[in-house]
Amino acid sequence: MKRINYEKSLELRATYDVVVAGSGPAGICAAVAAAREGARVALVERYGVVGGNLTAGYVGPILGMVGKGTMRDEIVALLGVPENDMIGETGRAHDVEQAKYKLAEFVCHPNIDVYLQCTVCDTLKEGDAVTGIVVAGGEGTFALGAKTTIDATGDGLVAYLAGVTTEKGRDDGLMQPVTLEFTIDGVDESRGVICIGDVDDVQLNGERFLDYCKRCADEGKLPAHLAAVRLHPTVRAGQRQVNTTQANGVDMTKVEQIYPADLELRRQIQLLLKFLRENVPGYEECRCTSSGTTTGVRETRRVMGDYVITAEEMAAGCRFEDVVVHRAEFIVDIHNPAGAGQAEEHIQYCDPYDLPYRCFTPRGVENLYVAGRCISGTHRAHASYRVMSICMAMGEAVGIAAAMCAERGCTPRTLDVAALQQRMAAKGIELFD
Ligand SMILES: Cc1cc2nc3c(=O)[nH]c(=O)nc-3n(C[C@H](O)[C@H](O)[C@H](O)COP(=O)(O)OP(=O)(O)OC[C@H]3O[C@@H](n4cnc5c(N)ncnc54)[C@H](O)[C@@H]3O)c2cc1C
């Protein structure tokens, strides 16, 4: 590969107590939590909307659970999803369009500068310490200084650029498939089936709906890898959030793989619409009203931190002295990296588990936290904690921690975790049984 040297001086536009890279479920909670603690915060997002998969990715419902009193509850209420509808077999998705506005209001705080359409493209470092980020915006590149940086990019990009060890996928390197979610309306609620996922036994004319879809695939009515037709209800009658397209073998950190995946997934939407209209009662008049403005990415880098949590620990309901997310709960949901449906024959259920502070502190660097799906864990562990409720609680925890670092003049690694836990408990966040 040919390389060139490129040198340039950059404007240091501002220096903050906390810079948050990425405004997904983890990033928005990190930014707001830090701001509410009095920190000066920058929230940097590459798209023109905050929310990450919650908005740009068209992902819903907000799945998973965490202990009482976290920002997750505030966001669920803000998005107007009745709590009873969030769980169980009818998990309802929020209204994505409303969420774009409501989350924009959520991050509107006097202590937060929101940089939209600004892509983080490098880090600033002094020795092992991350001292800020380089951002590409409409005027070119500029720098933002930070006492503490939070990597909430989902892809662990900041940590990767800072030289932290990262891992991808399972042992053979394959990651979970990418999916383009889309919304349909015009579903006849009196007949239109709801199917929330691969564990759903919902019946259609006396046959398990997912078995019916598989039979249709065998008859050539649907490509075999699209046979897990997941149709989530939303807060609007007659609407479904469709989580079914999938492309395998895609690494979304490789720019050359993004457009072919997007094109393939958009073609699949057309196939699925035809299938639904022609084969599923109640869906005869359905139409696609919108789709993700970005491919939905389940898995890319996992940033290796001071502790690497495993699914086996989580399944057993692990507890840690340095807990910062308590009673996280979700199955180990591995969409098959090499085919349709689930990767494992039997779904692994988890007892409500804790996430320790050390999963959020990347090894070998200072002044940096990670939050969201890229925290330090194994491929199987990631498949559980990646859901949005848990990512929100992670963001809130490190946001408060980062604000305390600024307040106390310490670093994430020297912060007194017991003091952080006390601060969280004083806010009503449940951390211990
Ligand atoms: C198809 C699909 C279906 C899913 N279904 C569900 C579901 O039903 N329920 C559920 O709870 N979870 C679901 N998940 C999982 C969940 O959506 C994600 O794991 C979760 O959103 C991760 O949150 P995050 O904040 O870590 O990252 P993200 O939501 O990915 O947000 C990261 C943000 O960082 C920004 N960013 C990235 N790089 C840069 C950069 N260089 N500069 C600036 N900004 C940057 C992105 O634009 C984005 O806004 C699903 C995921 C996918 C892909």
The ligand as an SDF file (V2000), in Angstrom:
LIG
                    3D

 53 58  0  0  0  0  0  0  0  0999 V2000
  -30.7730   -4.4220   13.0370 C   0  0  0  0  0  0  0  0  0  0  0  0
  -30.6420   -4.2720   14.5090 C   0  0  0  0  0  0  0  0  0  0  0  0
  -31.7060   -4.5980   15.3140 C   0  0  0  0  0  0  0  0  0  0  0  0
  -31.6030   -4.4260   16.6790 C   0  0  0  0  0  0  0  0  0  0  0  0
  -32.7040   -4.6490   17.4340 N   0  0  0  0  0  0  0  0  0  0  0  0
  -32.7300   -4.2020   18.7090 C   0  0  0  0  0  0  0  0  0  0  0  0
  -33.9450   -4.1240   19.4050 C   0  0  0  0  0  0  0  0  0  0  0  0
  -34.9910   -4.4900   18.9090 O   0  0  0  0  0  0  0  0  0  0  0  0
  -33.8970   -3.6060   20.6630 N   0  0  0  0  0  0  0  0  0  0  0  0
  -32.7440   -3.1830   21.2480 C   0  0  0  0  0  0  0  0  0  0  0  0
  -32.7880   -2.7200   22.3880 O   0  0  0  0  0  0  0  0  0  0  0  0
  -31.5750   -3.2430   20.5900 N   0  0  0  0  0  0  0  0  0  0  0  0
  -31.5410   -3.7180   19.3260 C   0  0  0  0  0  0  0  0  0  0  0  0
  -30.3690   -3.7080   18.6230 N   0  0  0  0  0  0  0  0  0  0  0  0
  -29.1150   -3.3530   19.2800 C   0  0  0  0  0  0  0  0  0  0  0  0
  -28.9610   -1.8620   19.5410 C   0  0  0  0  0  0  0  0  0  0  0  0
  -29.6540   -1.0950   18.6070 O   0  0  0  0  0  0  0  0  0  0  0  0
  -27.4990   -1.4160   19.5420 C   0  0  0  0  0  0  0  0  0  0  0  0
  -26.6370   -2.3770   20.0500 O   0  0  0  0  0  0  0  0  0  0  0  0
  -27.3970   -0.1120   20.3560 C   0  0  0  0  0  0  0  0  0  0  0  0
  -28.0760    0.9020   19.6460 O   0  0  0  0  0  0  0  0  0  0  0  0
  -25.9750    0.2780   20.6360 C   0  0  0  0  0  0  0  0  0  0  0  0
  -25.9580    1.5650   21.1940 O   0  0  0  0  0  0  0  0  0  0  0  0
  -24.6680    2.4660   21.0820 P   0  0  0  0  0  0  0  0  0  0  0  0
  -25.0080    3.7640   21.6860 O   0  0  0  0  0  0  0  0  0  0  0  0
  -23.5180    1.6910   21.5970 O   0  0  0  0  0  0  0  0  0  0  0  0
  -24.3930    2.5850   19.5190 O   0  0  0  0  0  0  0  0  0  0  0  0
  -25.2480    3.1500   18.2940 P   0  0  0  0  0  0  0  0  0  0  0  0
  -26.7000    3.0850   18.5160 O   0  0  0  0  0  0  0  0  0  0  0  0
  -24.7090    2.4300   17.1010 O   0  0  0  0  0  0  0  0  0  0  0  0
  -24.8130    4.6680   18.2470 O   0  0  0  0  0  0  0  0  0  0  0  0
  -23.5040    5.0610   17.9200 C   0  0  0  0  0  0  0  0  0  0  0  0
  -23.5290    6.4910   17.4640 C   0  0  0  0  0  0  0  0  0  0  0  0
  -22.1900    6.9320   17.2340 O   0  0  0  0  0  0  0  0  0  0  0  0
  -22.1320    7.6290   16.0170 C   0  0  0  0  0  0  0  0  0  0  0  0
  -20.7840    7.5450   15.4740 N   0  0  0  0  0  0  0  0  0  0  0  0
  -20.1270    6.4280   15.0690 C   0  0  0  0  0  0  0  0  0  0  0  0
  -18.9140    6.7510   14.5930 N   0  0  0  0  0  0  0  0  0  0  0  0
  -18.8090    8.0820   14.6980 C   0  0  0  0  0  0  0  0  0  0  0  0
  -17.7710    8.9920   14.3530 C   0  0  0  0  0  0  0  0  0  0  0  0
  -16.6310    8.5990   13.7980 N   0  0  0  0  0  0  0  0  0  0  0  0
  -17.9850   10.3040   14.5920 N   0  0  0  0  0  0  0  0  0  0  0  0
  -19.1630   10.7430   15.1440 C   0  0  0  0  0  0  0  0  0  0  0  0
  -20.1640    9.9050   15.4780 N   0  0  0  0  0  0  0  0  0  0  0  0
  -19.9920    8.6020   15.2620 C   0  0  0  0  0  0  0  0  0  0  0  0
  -23.1540    6.9260   15.1410 C   0  0  0  0  0  0  0  0  0  0  0  0
  -23.5410    7.7110   14.0450 O   0  0  0  0  0  0  0  0  0  0  0  0
  -24.2710    6.6630   16.1340 C   0  0  0  0  0  0  0  0  0  0  0  0
  -25.1590    7.7470   16.2270 O   0  0  0  0  0  0  0  0  0  0  0  0
  -30.4070   -3.9340   17.2430 C   0  0  0  0  0  0  0  0  0  0  0  0
  -29.3200   -3.6330   16.4280 C   0  0  0  0  0  0  0  0  0  0  0  0
  -29.4380   -3.7810   15.0760 C   0  0  0  0  0  0  0  0  0  0  0  0
  -28.3050   -3.3870   14.2140 C   0  0  0  0  0  0  0  0  0  0  0  0
  1  2  1  0
  2  3  1  0
  2 52  2  0
  3  4  2  0
  4  5  1  0
  4 50  1  0
  5  6  2  0
  6  7  1  0
  6 13  1  0
  7  8  2  0
  7  9  1  0
  9 10  1  0
 10 11  2  0
 10 12  1  0
 12 13  2  0
 13 14  1  0
 14 15  1  0
 14 50  1  0
 15 16  1  0
 16 17  1  0
 16 18  1  0
 18 19  1  0
 18 20  1  0
 20 21  1  0
 20 22  1  0
 22 23  1  0
 23 24  1  0
 24 25  2  0
 24 26  1  0
 24 27  1  0
 27 28  1  0
 28 29  2  0
 28 30  1  0
 28 31  1  0
 31 32  1  0
 32 33  1  0
 33 34  1  0
 33 48  1  0
 34 35  1  0
 35 36  1  0
 35 46  1  0
 36 37  1  0
 36 45  1  0
 37 38  2  0
 38 39  1  0
 39 40  1  0
 39 45  2  0
 40 41  1  0
 40 42  2  0
 42 43  1  0
 43 44  2  0
 44 45  1  0
 46 47  1  0
 46 48  1  0
 48 49  1  0
 50 51  2  0
 51 52  1  0
 52 53  1  0
M  END
$$$$
